Each structure stands twice: as C-alpha cells, then as structure tokens.
Amino acid sequence: MGIPKSNDRITLNVGGKVFETTSTTLANAGRHSFFGALFDADWNPASSSSTDFFLDRNPDYFAVLLDLLRTGELCIPPHLAEKQLLREAQFYGLTDHVRAARWGPFDGNRVSLSASVPGTAPGDGTAIRAGPDGGCCVAHGCIVHVYDWMLEERNPLHLDYQIVNDVGWLDSEHVVVSACERLGRGEGGMGLFSVSTGETRHRFQVSHENQVKSFTAGALSFSSNPDYRVFSSCKGRSNEYGIGVWDQVTGQQLDFFYDPLGWSLGDADRLQWLPASNCLLVATLFPRKDNCYISLLDFRAKSMVWSWSDIGASAPAALLDHKRVRDALAIEDATSICVVNEFEDLGFLDLRTSAPSVRWSSRSRLIRNPKMSEDEPCYPKLGFHNGQLFTSMNDSISVFCGPEWVLTSRLRHSYGGPICDFSLGGDRLFALHSEENVFDVWEAPPSPLSF
C-alpha cells in the first residue's frame, strides 16, 4: 500500500450529509474495498484532482463504518438496525472489518448461542458446511440451502434434483455439490455453483477409456495454492471406483486413483487434504462398511503411502463393536489421526508408524444423554479449529484442548434433538439437529462496544 500525502483531506457527501476524513483513514479499508477503487496506489484521487466525492448511500450507517476505520472499534447506536449496517458494510467491502470488531477471535470455550435457524423444507437436513465468510449451507435431500453471513437464505442449489451426498465451499462465492449419478445422462454427479446467483458454473465429469461415464460422487475435499484441485469419492457402473481429481477453475478431470486393495475408496465418508504432507486422507467408516479403512493417498507417487484398518485387529468381536470408528480427522501438527467411536471415546493413530494401532483415551468420554432416542442414532462427528478439537454427541458438542486433549467445555442446546452434523468456519460453529430441521449458530461473544 502506498503512503498518502501529508495533505490528504477528503470530503465525502453521503446521501446529502458531508463527512470530512483523510485518505489515510480510508486506506484502512484496504485496496480491495470500495474506497480502493477511488484512489491510486498512493491513495490519491485516481480520476481527477478533486477530493470531493458523492455517495448515494445512507449517511447514518456510513458514520458508524467511518468511525470503525478511524478507531478499529464498532459502536452501533440503538436506533440503527444491525442487519442494515451489515448490508452497507458489504457494499463498501468492509465485511471483514465489521466481523473482526463484532465477533472477535473464535474460542470453543467462550462461544455462545447466537441463533437457531429453522429449516425451509419439511423433513431432516443431512449435512451442514460453514462458509469462509460466516455463512453456511445445508444439504436437504436434493436441495442445498445457502445462507449468507447475516443468516438470510440465498438461491437454493441443486443438480437436477438428484440426492445430495456432500457439499463444500471452494471460496466465499462458490460451492461444489456432489450427488447420486444421473442414469444414462453421462454428465456426472458433481457441479460448481455460484452462491450469488444459484447458477451452475460447470459440471465435473469422469472419463474412462475415453468415454464420459455416469457416476455417484460422495465425500469432497479441496486443495489450495498452487494446485487448486477438487477431490471426490466416486462410484460408477464400469471400473470407475476410487477418488477423482479435477481442476477447480476449468472443471477438467486431472486424475483418478483406482481402488488397489478393495478398500472401498468410492464409498469414503470423509476426505481431507493435508497440505503439509501433500496427501489426501480417505476414510471409509462404519456403518457404511463393516470395517473401517483409513489411508493416505499420494497422487504424485500414485500410491497409498499410509493405511490402517480394524479388519486385522486381534481384539474379541464384542470389544471391537464398542470401538468401531465413526469418524476420522487428521491433525497434521500432531502427526496423528484422531478417531471417535459411538461412545465419544477419542482415539489416535500415529502417522509416523507404518503399522499403527489406536491409542484410546478414556479421559474424553462423556455420559450419554438418556433422553436421546436410540431408534435413529446420530453418530459422532469430529472437527478441528484453532488448535481445538470438537466432537458431537447426542445434543451437544464437546471441546477438547491441550496436548492430552482434555475435555474443557460442552455446547448444548436441546431444541431440535440430536446433532447429526456440525461444521466450523468463518469464526462460527454451526450445529445441524436431526429431528426439527433446525441449525444452531455459536459464535464469540460481541465486544462490549458493539451496542
């Protein structure tokens, strides 16, 4: 960023009210904000010698945002609507500034329930994914409902009304949806959507022996700079069982990892890209399969470089039933994979060991809520954010901290029944309940200066 001149006074007429400020203050908005387009690299007026600007916007909300740029603090007078302020912040490109001042750093031990949002369709949601900007999306049958960071619903997404298996955010403006195959159509079970318009940008296809095949796409994951790839578990009617790889920008198929050992890669419940090791975690879990399979795939070497399964465990069958893995999550900093069973015991697999075994931690177990129904159990899920480990169980989410992953707090809101899925992102935690089609939003408490 350039350094504004010493004589950098700027006059802004906003909706008929005159504000005087400096280009130094406006530079705090950042080069990619609305104000960045008005100035050159040195934050001098870009189009003319004039330092007077007229903006046809609401002056009351602009005054709050200008004060935020001056002080870094957000003070919203009681007579102003917060949602309207957020819309004005979006126009000026100041949403990150508002969010940073409004919510503060995310800490699972300090978050509080801020909203419970009812679903817009009958029946149960199946998956929820947090967006990078504080919004989320909820998979519901053949529809994906998208919510912005003000929790207002945008245009729904669908792949010709096929059942959705997974959904993931590429960035704040694009979502990938995976779904069941479209028989005889050959267009594939994945699409890239614009969250602003709901339009399909392109479809992802699988080609086998120079022919485009119909396929069912399952779990999703993404890599970032420099490759920008999309990964998905795939099942087809020919030999296309395994993990497909596509370019995020063009949608072109880049690779396909065929299942070499019958480990059901095409049925994977979780994919996770590990940037430090440049590998993809693939986990196929109970009850989709009788046995759990976890592996790391290196697409550079075209090989499975690490693997574990409970199929060869030497424990009695009755004991294995109590230790069946329901979810798996790699923690690269700890060179381990965390797993969880149906009793919320946490276990850990050492990625540095070629023949690992699960080290179960009894310190993490919680007492099951006897009020929760056993007819349709919600299996526990894992999440990791800012050095904290999260797992869902019944109607609550537990937070674990420290090198020994000690239970430090529990988030519970009983309305809606058991939690079937949760997701962390954009400094928020979203928990999707299974019975009432409602999701909860947990976030850091607001600053005392916010109201």
N, C-alpha and C positions, 0 to 999 in steps of 0.2 A: 504494500500500500504506500502511495506517495505521501509526502508530508505537506499538509495545507499551508498556504501562505499565512504570514502573521496577520494580515488584514483580510480575514476570511469571513466577514459578517454576511449572513444570508437572510433574506426576507421571504417568508412563505405565507401566502394568503390561502388559508384552508377554509373553504365554504364561507368566505366573507370575513373571517377573523384573521387578523395579521399576527404572525409569530416571527420573532427575530431570534436567530440562533447562529451557529458558526458551522462551517464545513468540517471543522474538527469534530464537533458533536455528531454530525450526520455520518461522518466516516466510521463511527462506532457501529453503524448498521451493517457495514460490510460491503464489499464490492458487488455481491450478487443480490443486494437489496434493490428496492425501487429507487433509492437515492443514488445508488452506484451508477445507474444509467443516466443520471443528470449531470454527472461530473466526469472529468478526465482522470487520468491515472494519478494526478497530483491533487485531486479533489477540488479543482477549479471548474466553473461552469463550462460544460462541454460544447454547447451550441452557439453561445454568444457571450458578450461581455457583461450581460445583465446578471444581477444576483437576486432578482425578484422572480418568484415562481407562484403560479396559481394552481391549487389542487382542489378539485370539486369533490371534497370528502367531508365527513363530519368533524368539526373542529374540537368538540368535547373529547372524543376518543383520541384524536391526534395529540392533544395536550398531554394525555397520560403516556402515550408512546414516546413523545419527545422527552418527557421527564425520565422515562426509562433509559433512553440513550444518554441523557446527561448524568444520571446517578447510578445506573445499574439496578435500581430498586423499582418495584412495581407497586404502585398505590392506586387502587381503584375506588373512586368515590362511591358511596352507597347508591346514588341515583343512576349510576351507569350499569348497563347490563354486561356481564362478563362475556357472554357469547358474542355480542356485537363487537366488543373490544377484540376478541379473537379473530373475527372476520376482518376487521380493519388491519390487524397485525398481519394477516395473510396477504392482504393487498400490498402492504408496504414491504413484505418479505422479512418480517420481524418475528415470525412464529418461534424460532429458536430462542430469541431473546426473552420472549414472554414466558416460554416454558421453563427456561433456566431460572428465571426470577420467581415464577409461580410455584413450581413444584420442588425445586432443589434436588440434591442427589438422592438416588434410589437406594434404600436400605430396607431389606426384608424384615428387619426387626423394628422398623419405625413406621412402616406404611399403614395407612388407614383406609377403610372402605369409603369410596367417594361416590359410587353409583352402582345401581343394579338395573340393567337394561333388559326389558322383556323382549323375547323374540318376535318377529313379524309374521311367522308362519306357524301352523299347528304342528305338533309333534316335537321330537327332540333334535337338537343340534348334535353334530358328531365330532367337530374339531374346531378349535379356535386358534388364531395366529395373530400375535401382536405385530403391528407395523412399526417401522423405524421412526415415525413422526408422532407416535402416541395414539394412533387409531388401531383398528383391528379388523379382521374378517372372520366370519363364522360360516363353516360348511354345514349345510342343512339339506340333506337329501341330494337333489340335483342342482341346488342353488347355493351360491356363495354370497352372503350378505356382507357388504363392506361399510365400515363406519369410519368417519374421519376423526380427528383428534378432539373434536367437540362432541363426539359420540352421536352425530347425526348421520343417518343412513344415506349412502350414495346409491348409484345404479347397481342392481344385482348382476352377478356374473353367472354364466352357465355355458357348458359345452353341449349344446343341442339337447339339454335336459337329460344327460347321462348322469348316473350316480357318481358323486364326487368322492374320491378316496383321500386326497390330500390337497393342501393349498399352501403356498408360500410367497413371501414378499421378495421380489428382486431389489426393489428400492421403494421409496415413498409413492411412486406413481405407477408401478407395475406389479401385477400379481400373476403367478403361474398356478393353474388349476390342473390336477390330474384326475382322470375319471375312467370308468369302465369303457371297454372297446366299443366301437360303433361297427357292428357286424356288417361286413360286405362293403363298407364305405372306404376303408383304407386310409382314413385321414388321421388316425391315431387318437389316443386318449389324453392329450395334453394341449393346453393353449395358454398363450400370453395375453393378458388383458390390461387395458388402461383403466385405472380406478377412477379417473376423472370422468370418462365417458361411458365406461362399461363395454367398450368395443373390443373385439378380438383383434389383436395386432398380428399374430401369426400362430400357426399350429406346429407342433413338434411331431415329426414322423419317424417311423422306424423302417429302415430298408434292409432286406435280407435277400441276398443273391440277386441284387439289382431290381428287386420288386418292393413296392411300398406295402407294408403289412398292417392289418388292424391289430391293435394291442390294448391291453389294460395297463394303465400307468398307476403306480402306487405311491410309495413314500418319495418325498422330494428333498433335495438339498442343493446348495449353490456355492460356487467358489467365486471369489472376487479377484481383484487385481493380482496378476496380469492376465489370467485366463478367461475369467467371466464365463463359467460353464454352468449348465443345468444338469443335474443327475436325477434319475428316477428308476425305481424298480419296475420291471416290465414283464408282462406275461402275454405270449402270443399263441397262435394256433399252429405255428410251424416250429422253428428252433429258436425263436427269439425270446428266450427266458434268461434274464440276467439284469444287468444295470446298463441303461442307455445314457449317453452323454451328448449334449447339444450345446451349440454356441448361443449365448443369451441374446446377442444382438440380431443375428441373422436367422436363428431358429434351425440352422442346418445341423444334421447329425454328425458328430465328430468321432464317436467311438461306441463300442458295445462290448461289455465284459460278460462273456457267456459263463454260465454256472459250471465250474470244472469238476465239482465234487458232489453235486446233488445237494447243496446246502440251501436250496430254496431262495436264492437271491432275488428271484422275481416276486417272492411273497414278502419281502422285507417290510417290517413295521417301522423301522427308523433308519434314515440315512443322515450322516453328519460329516461335513467336510472338515478336515483337520489341516489348517494351513501350515502349521509348523512342520509336520511330517509329510505334507503333500499327499495325504492318503484319504480315502473315504471309508468311514465306519459304516458297516452294513450289519443290521441286527434283525433276525427273524425270531419271533418270540412266541411263547405260549400265551393264549390258546390257539393261535393260528396254526402252529405246528406242535407236535407232541414234545419235541426237543427244541432247545434254544441254540441258535447258531449266531456267533458274533465273529466278524472278520474285518481286517483292514485290507483294502484294495489299493495297489499302487498302479496307476494307469500308465506310468512311464515304463515300468518293467513288465507290464501286462501280467501281474501275478498277485496272488493272495499272500501278503507278507507276514500276516499275524492272524491267528484264529483260535477260537475256543468254542467248545460245545459241551453241554452236560450229558451227551449221549454215552460217553465212556466213563461217567462218574462211578466210583466204586461204593457209593453210599447205598443203603437199602432204599427200595422204591418208596416206602412210606415217608422216609426223610426227604427224598427228592421232591415229593409232592408239596412239602412245606417250603421248599426252597426254589420253586420254579420262578424263573426270571420273567418279570412282566414288562420291564423297560430297561434300557441301557443308554448311557451317556458318557462320552469321553471327556476327560478333564486333562488337557494336554500339559498344563503347568505341573500337574501332579503325576504325569506319565502313567495314568491309570484310567480304567473304565469303571464307572460306577453302575451297579445294577441294583434293582429293588425287587422284592418279592411281594406276594399279596398281603403279607403282614407288616409291610413297610420296614422290614429289615434292610439296611443298606449293606451291599457287598462291594468288594473292589477287586479288580483284575489288574495285575501289573503288566503294562505294555512292554517292559524290558525283559520279560520272561517268555521264552519260546513255548513252554508248557505250563501256562498259568493255571491256578486254581482260585476259586473265590474265597476271599477273606471276609467273612460275615462279621458285621458289627452289631452286637446286641444292644449297645448304648443308644441306638437310634430308634428302637421300636416304640410305637405308641399304642395305647389301648384302643381297640376298635370301638366305635360308637354303636352300642346295641340297638339304637333306634333306627339304624340304617337297614334297609331291606337287603336280604341276601338273594332275592329272586333274580335280580339283574345287577350283578356287581359292577362297579366301576373300578377297573384295575388301576393301580397307582401309576403315575407318570412322573418323570424327572425333568428338572430344569436347572440351569446354571447361569448366574448373572452377578457380575462384580465380585467374584470370589465367594459367593454364597451358593449353597446347594439347596434346591427346593424339591419337595415331593408331595404329591396329592394323596389323600387317603380319606375315603368316605366324603364328608362335607367340609374338610379342612385341608389346608396346605401348611406343611411344616418347613421351617427354615433351619438349616444346619450351617455352622460356621467353624472356622479354625482347622488346623491340620488334622485333628481327630474327628472332624465333622460332628460336633456336639450339637444336639437339639437346643436351639436358643429361643424360638418363638413359634407360635402356631396361629394361622389366619383362619378364621371360621366365620361363615355366615350361612345359617341353616336354611334360609329361604331358597327353594329350588331343588333341594335334595342332594344326592351325592354329586361330586365333581367328576365329570367324565374326561375333561381335558383342561389344561391351563397353558399359558404362554407368557413370556416376559419380553419386553422391548419398549423403546421409547419412554423409559423411566416409569413404566406401569406394569402391573401384573393383572392379567385377565383370567378369570376362572369361569368355565362353562359348566353349568349344572345340567344334570341329565333328565330331571323329571318335569321341570316347569319351563324349559326352553328360555332360560334367563342366564345372563353372564354378569359377573361382578367385576368391578374395576377397583383395584387397590393402587394407591399412589402415595408418594411422600407428602406429609402434611404441608399446607401452604405456609408461606412466610407470614409472620405477624403483620407485615406491612401491606399485605395483599388486599385488605379490606378496610 
